[in-house]
């Protein structure tokens, strides 16, 4: 079993200068970025291997489960300047919220039954179940209304759910120097 928890804070300021082909300042911008977040994840595994007789009758069982949840908040202010370092328009103010939730479950079961040294039967199951819910919201300050408005150009909510099941069975036999295997999945 494994458990992880974390919290973080990030503050950064960058100054960017862009020049034309003659190396004359074309425009500049400053970017102030602040973010914080937290998350946790855990995973657990269980494995069993059982051997039941001298011929090699065997049962294997494996289950793995993982789960993670993360939340991130960020605020960003970008101010553009012209070549004379005069502010161009109001600064762009953006706030983002990201929520991530993911889980994965894998189940594997394999059974092998050799009837003798020439004949064998095998069967098994595998299941994979996963769900991802990734929600990213971005809001930009509208100076006219002095309120943050949802930015639908970058906001998205991605959901995925998968349930995969598979079974198999095989029969193999050796007759003199000839060996064959029949299977179904």
N, C-alpha and C positions, 0 to 999 in steps of 0.2 A: 504494500500500500504506500502511496506517495501523496503528500499534501503540501501545496504551496500557496502562500498568501503574500501579497505585495501591495505597497502603496508607493506612489512617486509624485514628485513635483518637478516641473521643468520650466525654466525662465530663460529666454534668449533674446538678444537684440542684435540685429544685423543691419549694416549699412551697405548699400549696393550702388555702384556707380557704373553707368553705361556711357560709352564713348562712340562717336561716329568713326568713319574710316580715316579721318584726319586727326584722331585722338582728341577731339574737342568734346567736352561733356555734353551729352545729349539729354539724359535725364538721370535722376537719382531716386532711390526710395529707401526708407527705413522700415524695418519690420520688427515689431515688438510682439513676441509670442510667449504666452503663459499657458501651461497645461498641468493638470493633475489627474490622477486616476488611481484605481485600485482594481484588484482582481484576485481570483483564487482558482485553483485547479486541483483536482485530485484524480488519482487513478488507482485501480485495484485489479489484481489478477489472481486467478485460482487455477491450478493445474493438477491433474490427477493422472497417474499412469499405473494401471493394474495389470499384472501378468498372472494368469490363473492356472496354467498347467505347463508341463514340460514341452508340449508341442508348440507353444507360443501363442495361445489364446490371449488376446490383449485388448484392453479398453483404455483409450486416451480421451481426456476431457479437458478443455481449456476455455476459460471465460476471462475476458478483459473488458473493463469498463473505465472510461475517462469522461470527465466533466470539467468544463472551464467556463468562467463568467468574468467578464472584464467591463469596466466602465471608465470612460475618459471624457474629461471636459477641457475645452481649450478656448482661449480668447486670442484674437490676433488683430493688430492694428497696423495698417500699411499706409504710410504717407508718401506720396509722390512729389517730387520737386522738378522744376525745369532746370535748364543749364545754368541759370543764375542763382540757384538754390532758393527759389521762391516756391512755396507750397502750391501745388496744382490741385484745386478742388478740396473738398473735405477728405480727411483720411478714411480709408476703407476699414470698417470695424466688423469683425465676423466672430461669431461664437458657434462652436461645434460641440455636439454631444454624441458619443459613440457607446452603444451597448452591444456586447457580444455574449451569446450563450450557445455553447456547443456541447453535445455529448455523443459518445460512440460506444457501442456495445458489440462485442464479437463473441460468438459461441461456436465452438468446434468440438465435435464428438466423432471419434473413429473407433470402430470395432473390427478386429481381425480374428478369424477362427480357422486355423488350419486343421482340417479333419485328419490329415496324415501328411507325410512328407511330399505328396504329389497333388493334393487337392486343398484349395483354400477359398474361403468366402470372406469378403470385406464389405463393410458398409459404413456410412457416415452421414453427418449433417454439418452444415456450416450456415450460420446466420449472422448477418451484419446489419445493424440498426443504427442509424445516425440522424441527428437533427442539428441544423445550424440556423441560428437566428441572429443576423447581423444588422443592426439598425444604426444608421448614420444620419444625423440631422444637422443641417447647417443654416444659420440665420445671419442675415446681414442687416446692419443698421440703415434704416431709411431716414435720412435727415429731414425730409419734408414732414413726416409724421412723428419723428423722434421716437421710433419704436423699431424693434428687430422684426424683420419679415423673413419668412421661410424662403430659402434659396433652393427652388426645385431643380435647378440645373445640376446640383451636386448632392442633394439629399437622396438617399436610397434606403430601402429596407429589403434585405435579401433573406429569403427563407428557403431551406432545403430540408426535405425529409426523405430518407431512403429506408426501405425494409427489403432486404435481400435474403432469400432462403434457398438453400440448395441441398439436395440429398444425392447420394450415389450408392451403387452396389456393384461389386465385381465378383466374378467366379473364375477361378483359374485351375487348370489341371494339366498334369504331365502324363502323357501316355508314351512309353518307351522314350524315343528321342524327339518327340513332338510335344510342344507346349502351346497351350492356347489360353486366352483370357477373354471373357465376355463381360461387358459392363454396361451400366445404364446410369445416366445422370439426369 
